[in-house]
Amino acid sequence: MVCRGSRHAPAQESQPAERPALHDVLRGKAVGARYPQPLEFVVDLHRQPGYEPDRFDVSGWIASLAPTVGFGGLSGSCLATLCVITADLSDRGRLTLRLDFAGAAVKGTFTVAPDTWSAADVEGTVELTALAGEDVDLGLAGKLDAAGLGQALSLAGFIPDQYAEEGTPPSASERTAFAAWQRAHDKHPTGLVAAADWALLQQEADTAAQAAGWTTLADDKAGWSLSYPANVLTESAKIKGGRRLLGPTASSAWRSRSSRRWATRPST
């Protein structure tokens, strides 16, 4: 007798639940033999699930609070609750954090070396506690994305090395550019965007945009449109399917360009 089928479907193996990404905004204190007073800092820490169980890839931002200057992007990895994180701090050297997230307070140790290849010359202990993001940074509170910050910085003359996607938190590139803006305004540089600083940067960006005379050109038939600073670039000629614009110098607001001429053409 041949059995050709069954009324009961075979039991399916249960799939493991997908691990969520983890995001922590922490305020920390570092205590070391060289420091008469604890150093305070803020950490924006993102932990993304890795390919192996219990492993996470780490990214984020760290910034020393006044009076100490030091900030930079974070990278590292975690095994369950134990993490090793490094950051190349501006003016401070290479920081390594070894943290344990098992308890309510995150505890661990730190070392600072002059550079990637040198031995650590500063070491001590750290303790971090949860911090409400809106207290120190609009980006951490989800009230500011990378695109908005990058655009405002560019208009104000502080162009990030790279631009993150719209809807994502400010990246290390935007934060580094914002720290440069803070220095230029005699503020303690952290790369953290407080509400008052964001309001001032927006005012400067709006003023710069008005002075540049941003104008929109469009050709619905050809299928293209663009916005350009009419007071900086002048329309030199029409070309097939677009227009050519001429800038005053190669080192204007678009100094990353190698040519003084721009042409807009239909997208394909």
C-alpha positions as a printed Julia matrix, in Angstrom:
268×3 Matrix{Float64}:
  0.0    0.0     0.0
  1.37   3.37   -1.0
  0.45   6.41    1.05
  0.21   9.39   -1.28
 -0.59  12.07    1.24
 -1.75  13.04    4.67
 -4.5   15.18    6.01
 -2.11  16.59    8.57
  0.63  19.01    7.51
  4.06  18.26    8.96
  5.01  20.34   11.96
  7.16  23.31   11.06
 10.23  24.15   13.06
  9.9   27.38   15.01
 12.16  30.18   13.83
 14.21  32.09   16.39
 12.89  35.57   17.08
 14.77  38.34   15.34
 16.92  40.26   17.79
 16.15  43.97   18.05
 18.71  46.71   17.65
 19.6   48.5    20.87
 20.1   52.24   21.37
 21.45  53.81   24.55
 22.04  57.46   25.43
 24.38  57.48   28.42
 26.13  59.99   30.62
 29.39  58.76   32.04
 32.14  59.59   34.52
 35.72  58.47   34.07
 38.08  58.29   37.05
 41.81  57.88   36.58
 45.02  58.55   38.45
 45.78  61.6    36.28
 42.44  63.25   36.82
 41.86  65.22   40.06
 38.19  65.46   39.1
 36.08  62.87   37.22
 35.8   63.48   33.48
 32.19  63.62   32.28
 31.01  62.64   28.83
 27.96  61.63   26.79
 27.71  58.49   24.68
 25.22  57.81   21.87
 25.52  54.04   21.45
 23.87  51.91   18.75
 24.11  48.1    18.93
 23.08  46.22   15.8
 22.67  42.4    15.88
 25.64  40.61   14.31
 25.75  37.41   12.27
 26.42  35.24   15.31
 24.12  34.75   18.33
 24.71  37.2    21.18
 27.01  39.38   19.06
 26.38  43.04   18.27
 28.17  45.58   16.09
 28.59  48.96   17.75
 28.53  52.47   16.29
 27.78  55.91   17.7
 29.3   59.09   19.1
 31.12  60.14   22.25
 31.72  63.7    23.49
 33.48  65.06   26.56
 31.61  67.71   28.49
 33.22  71.0    29.55
 35.92  71.77   30.38
 37.56  68.77   28.67
 37.56  68.73   24.84
 37.29  65.41   23.04
 34.77  63.9    20.62
 34.56  61.3    17.88
 32.73  58.42   16.27
 32.52  55.05   18.03
 33.0   51.54   16.69
 33.32  48.13   18.29
 31.55  44.87   19.08
 29.71  43.15   21.93
 29.33  39.57   23.09
 26.05  39.49   25.02
 26.41  42.35   27.54
 30.21  42.74   27.29
 31.43  45.37   24.81
 34.79  46.63   23.58
 34.48  50.06   21.96
 37.08  52.39   20.46
 37.03  56.04   19.38
 39.65  58.37   17.91
 39.03  61.51   19.92
 39.88  64.95   18.65
 42.8   66.38   20.63
 42.84  63.4    23.0
 44.1   60.24   21.25
 42.59  56.77   20.91
 40.05  55.8    23.58
 39.16  52.19   24.37
 36.15  51.35   26.55
 35.46  47.89   28.0
 31.89  47.95   29.28
 29.46  45.56   30.94
 25.77  46.28   30.31
 24.49  43.6    32.68
 23.44  45.95   35.49
 21.29  49.04   35.8
 24.47  51.13   35.68
 26.96  50.34   32.92
 30.43  49.83   34.4
 33.85  49.14   32.99
 37.35  50.43   32.33
 38.98  52.78   29.86
 42.4   53.42   28.38
 43.71  56.3    26.27
 46.69  55.96   23.93
 48.37  58.7    21.88
 47.45  56.86   18.67
 46.4   53.47   17.28
 49.88  51.91   17.52
 51.09  53.24   20.88
 50.6   51.74   24.32
 48.0   53.33   26.6
 49.34  56.03   28.89
 46.08  56.78   30.74
 43.7   54.28   32.3
 40.9   54.17   34.84
 37.31  53.14   35.53
 34.05  54.37   34.05
 30.41  54.27   35.09
 27.51  55.27   32.85
 23.83  55.85   33.51
 20.84  56.4    31.22
 20.24  59.95   30.03
 17.22  61.5    28.36
 18.35  62.39   24.84
 16.47  65.67   24.64
 18.49  67.0    27.58
 21.67  67.21   25.49
 20.93  66.66   21.81
 17.94  66.97   19.49
 19.25  64.18   17.26
 19.31  61.72   20.15
 15.74  62.67   20.98
 14.61  61.92   17.41
 13.83  65.61   16.73
 16.58  66.21   14.17
 17.81  64.05   11.28
 21.08  64.0     9.39
 19.68  65.59    6.23
 18.35  68.67    8.03
 21.54  69.15   10.0
 23.79  68.57    6.98
 21.87  71.06    4.83
 21.95  73.78    7.5
 25.68  73.25    8.11
 26.45  73.42    4.37
 24.54  76.67    3.93
 26.39  78.14    6.92
 29.74  77.15    5.4
 30.54  74.03    7.47
 30.28  71.24    4.91
 30.29  67.64    6.24
 32.67  65.15    4.61
 29.71  62.86    3.92
 25.95  63.2     4.02
 23.75  60.63    5.69
 20.32  59.64    4.38
 17.21  61.61    5.17
 15.38  60.3     8.23
 18.51  58.89    9.89
 20.14  60.29   13.04
 23.07  62.68   12.57
 26.21  60.7    11.71
 29.81  61.22   12.84
 30.42  63.34    9.73
 27.6   65.8    10.5
 28.56  65.9    14.17
 32.2   66.63   13.35
 31.12  69.53   11.12
 28.8   70.78   13.86
 31.68  70.67   16.37
 33.63  72.92   13.97
 30.63  75.3    13.94
 30.65  75.27   17.75
 34.36  76.14   17.84
 33.79  79.03   15.44
 31.15  80.39   17.83
 33.36  80.02   20.93
 31.23  77.17   22.22
 32.47  73.98   23.84
 32.82  71.57   20.88
 30.93  68.31   21.37
 29.04  67.68   18.13
 25.89  67.45   20.26
 23.08  69.67   18.96
 21.33  71.52   21.76
 18.06  73.28   20.97
 19.51  76.8    21.33
 22.46  75.99   19.05
 20.15  74.45   16.43
 18.0   77.59   16.41
 21.08  79.79   15.88
 22.42  77.55   13.11
 19.03  77.64   11.34
 19.05  81.46   11.43
 22.52  81.54    9.9
 21.53  79.0     7.24
 18.38  80.98    6.32
 20.39  84.19    6.04
 22.98  82.51    3.84
 20.28  80.96    1.63
 18.6   84.33    1.1
 21.92  86.0     0.29
 22.72  83.28   -2.25
 19.35  83.79   -3.96
 18.34  80.14   -4.27
 16.13  79.71   -7.36
 14.44  76.71   -8.93
 14.75  75.93  -12.64
 12.61  73.25  -14.27
 11.76  71.87  -17.68
  8.81  69.48  -17.45
  9.16  68.43  -21.09
 12.82  67.49  -20.69
 12.14  66.01  -17.25
 14.59  67.85  -15.04
 14.6   70.43  -12.27
 17.17  71.93   -9.96
 17.7   74.58   -7.34
 20.76  76.78   -7.59
 22.12  79.96   -5.93
 21.37  82.61   -8.53
 23.55  85.21   -6.8
 26.54  82.85   -6.92
 26.03  81.04  -10.22
 24.87  82.73  -13.4
 23.18  81.05  -16.33
 25.73  81.13  -19.14
 23.98  79.14  -21.87
 21.24  76.71  -22.72
 22.34  73.25  -23.78
 20.42  70.34  -25.2
 18.17  68.96  -22.49
 19.44  71.33  -19.81
 21.31  74.51  -18.94
 24.87  75.41  -18.09
 25.69  77.52  -15.04
 28.91  79.41  -14.41
 30.39  80.06  -10.96
 32.74  82.86   -9.97
 35.56  80.59   -8.77
 36.27  76.92   -8.28
 36.48  77.51   -4.53
 32.95  78.82   -4.04
 30.3   77.02   -2.01
 30.79  74.03   -4.32
 34.51  73.83   -3.81
 34.42  70.02   -3.92
 33.76  70.31   -7.66
 36.75  70.22  -10.01
 35.12  72.34  -12.72
 33.63  75.83  -12.76
 30.77  74.69  -14.98
 27.72  72.65  -14.11
 25.26  71.12  -16.55
 21.88  69.62  -15.66
 20.56  66.89  -17.88
 17.48  64.64  -17.81
 17.78  61.64  -15.54
 17.87  58.29  -17.3
